[in-house]
């Protein structure tokens, strides 16, 4: 009996846990329409005010909600249309945090790469006000029956990994343990509670740092600034669990591990083995979105650490280029993954969003649609319409 056939065998009972709304999902961001980019540029120049920009964002979000529902998605986001970057716009609204935008740099060999944003903790980290509640409420109001709103926020680990100890004020935090991690977890937990009170039941955290700890070069960079790359995954597991302890019981909390996605580029390579046990066995999360769109991510052996009751969402369809993957190849890779984790604990998605920043990836709107349609079609053929 193959893994796919076994899933439908009557003797195999599904696990009792917080499930994703479907076996197909997506990471959250979508290409911005030209009129939204134009309005954002006008706002930056002072030609329109924040209220006028928000009206344009509302229009674009209404359209992207319909787009997602038309292709069959159950989990619906606002496309991150109110953000310039997936993480900075959120983190800048936390008390005690100061960020700067990422930039593209020219390498000695003539290639270009992304210099990550600088993130600094300059004071006690705190949740001064709800950040995504108003955005959630607008999104929720646009949904059709049968859909669920998903809110994406950055991972709290970003406030440590990017700068390490040197990026965190020693005046505010003479010692990191436990006060810094407690404060950050509480601030993020307050945001989860505010979203829950507004009706939100599905939140996804976007985390680059655990994926970066799979890359030998970035592991060495962490070591050079005084961190132990072998110890960090477990420290971050404890950090995430502090946040998860604040999560309302009926809220689904997922994490996406991103290897870099700025304008179709990437920042990290390496298989998940260095972080797999801490990530998949120790973190108190409901689902993990894992990038598996090319050889940079390694094989599926790390999935052996996936705990019962958790879901690994396989990011097998790339958002970086427009060429469409072969359906049979995707099914074969799902079969390979099911050798290490039960098929009933797997799902399918694109590897990342289509626009982690407002510029978007080098892909057309039509190809974006076809990618999502492929995700839905393959998932329904493998797992059925559930």
Buried (B, 14 or more C-beta within 10 A) or exposed (E): EEBBEBBEEEEEEEEEBBBBBBBBBBBBBBBBBEEBBEBBEBBEEEEBEEEEBBEBBBBBBBBBBEBBBEBBBBBBBBBBBBBBBBBBBBBBBBBBBBBEEBEEEEEEEEEEEBEBBBBBBBBBBBBEEBBBBEBBBBBBEBBEEEBBBBBBBBBBBBBBBBBBEEBBBEEBBEEBEEBBBEBBBBBBBBBBBBBBEBEBBBBBBBBBBBBBBBBEEBBEBBEEEEBEBEEBBBBBBBBBBBBBEBBBEEBBBBBBBBBBBBBBBBBBBBBBEBBBBBBBEBBBBBBBBBBBBBEBBBBBBBBEBBBEEBBBBBBBBBBBBBEEBEEEEBBEBBBBBBEBBBBBBBBBBBBBBBBBBBBBBEBEEEBBBBBBBBBBBBBBEBBEEE
